Amino acid sequence: MGSEPSILVSWYTDPTAIPPFVLSKDQVTVGPKLRPDQPRLMYAGRTPIGVYDLKAALESQGLPGRYDLVVVYADASGMNFPLNLHAFDCPKALVVGDTHHLKFPLRQMLEYAKDAHVDFIVSICNRHHLRWFREAGFARVAWFPSLAIRHMPRPLRSSRKPQIGFVGQSTGYHPRRSRLIALLQSSGLPLFAGTARREMAADIYAESVVSFNASLNGDLNFRVFEVLSAGGCLLTDRLADESGLGLLLDEDVHYVGYDTPDELVDKARDLLRRPDRAFKIARAGKEAFVESMLPEKRAVDLLGWIFDGRLDDLYRVPANDPAPRDPAIELADRVRVYEELQQLQLQKERPRILFDPSVPDIYRTDAADLRRLERVVAPRDPRPAGDWDCIVCVSPSGVECLAP
């Protein structure tokens, strides 16, 4: 291997929406064509949508077939599930995309990872889901936050527009974000919300007193890093400890956090009234990003792990399980229940979940990283009254999540 490893990156989406990361100067990037007018950009070749033979796809386009590393970025959308990876005589790494929404997201990705026979599992946005891959038998798993971010620094100016800036999607897959944006608007706060290319988004973050973010469903999303990169004052929802947010940033130093809709409005209003405080937080957040979160650093550290076995503790996920496992309980069943509860968290602000006492403790422990769930264990008799969104109980067919 030369000074720069030869790397094949199999990307999963439109590069105008999310550009492929760059891991090496000697990199070949391929990906699917998802719309007729989609530009080629960084793609050296096109690949089919869905499940396909990656080796055959390269050969059909006259692309090289020998690499030092193959990296596949895939998610539960099913757009990019290349197989026949064993035809490449080199390490294979799977970067797991969204597992916090879509249909059967964890089950799909666990199944694909097994079918593809990958050697390394990487997560960027969902550190808390890596434990499922470890339990499924993948020994080499790691979290590389900000790996896929494009750093777009902007001049750090203290004089800013008295507005809340937001750039991104707020419909369809994002019910909570839609509700929160509507609340900010109805509260009479000055909000700029819309979609824009990455360059314009950076300008908006840099010129707004406050930059708003809400995760889709407990994920450490790209916008967190994009706001910091541009020097914006990040106002974002608090995430579970397992997400890793607290390992990177300190609340009220590098960003401002909120839990409830009312707290969001209060924090936004306070920052608009105190632009000096907002600027201080923006400056500290940008400094933290530049010091330790640049994507180039992440790429170097990723390759150091794969080729040399070096892995900083930041990227590791604790191997100890939070509760004893019963070998009689199948992992697939636990994942199924977790996905159902995760979907409830996506749809509702604070879902109330009642666990029947007959349900094994591991099911409740599995849901501990779903931060907005209110989990209650029912006494054996009588069942407590209440407005429950879901009752988790044992039935003849196994553990089920039932509407009350």
Stockholm file with secondary structure:
# STOCKHOLM 1.0

chainA/1-404         MGSEPSILVSWYTDPTAIPPFVLSKDQVTVGPKLRPDQPRLMYAGRTPIGVYDLKAALESQGLPGRYDLVVVYADASGMNFPLNLHAFDCPKALVVGDTHHLKFPLRQMLEYAKDAHVDFIVSICNRHHLRWFREAGFARVAWFPSLAIRHMPRPLRSSRKPQIGFVGQSTGYHPRRSRLIALLQSSGLPLFAGTARREMAADIYAESVVSFNASLNGDLNFRVFEVLSAGGCLLTDRLADESGLGLLLDEDVHYVGYDTPDELVDKARDLLRRPDRAFKIARAGKEAFVESMLPEKRAVDLLGWIFDGRLDDLYRVPANDPAPRDPAIELADRVRVYEELQQLQLQKERPRILFDPSVPDIYRTDAADLRRLERVVAPRDPRPAGDWDCIVCVSPSGVECLAP
#=GR chainA/1-404 SS CCSSCCEEEECCSCTTTSCCCCCCSSEEEEEECCSTTCCCTTEEEEECSEEEEHHHHHHHTTCCCCCSEEEEEECTTCSEEEECGGGSSSCEEEEECCCSSSSSHHHHHHHHHHHHTCSEEEESSCGGGHHHHHHTTCCCEEECTTTTCCCCCCCCCSCCEEEEEEESCCSTTCHHHHHHHHHHHHTTCCEEEECCCHHHHHHHHHHEEEEECCCSSSCCCHHHHHHHHHTCCEEEECCCGGGSHHHHCCBTTTBEEESSHHHHHHHHHHHHHCHHHHHHHHHHHHHHHHHHCCHHHHHHHHHHHHHHCCCCGGGCCCCSCSSCCCTTSCHHHHHHHHHHHHHHHHHSSSCEEEECTTSCHHHHHHGGGCTTCEEEECCSSSCCCSCCSEEEEEETTEEEEECC
#=GC SS_cons         CCSSCCEEEECCSCTTTSCCCCCCSSEEEEEECCSTTCCCTTEEEEECSEEEEHHHHHHHTTCCCCCSEEEEEECTTCSEEEECGGGSSSCEEEEECCCSSSSSHHHHHHHHHHHHTCSEEEESSCGGGHHHHHHTTCCCEEECTTTTCCCCCCCCCSCCEEEEEEESCCSTTCHHHHHHHHHHHHTTCCEEEECCCHHHHHHHHHHEEEEECCCSSSCCCHHHHHHHHHTCCEEEECCCGGGSHHHHCCBTTTBEEESSHHHHHHHHHHHHHCHHHHHHHHHHHHHHHHHHCCHHHHHHHHHHHHHHCCCCGGGCCCCSCSSCCCTTSCHHHHHHHHHHHHHHHHHSSSCEEEECTTSCHHHHHHGGGCTTCEEEECCSSSCCCSCCSEEEEEETTEEEEECC
//
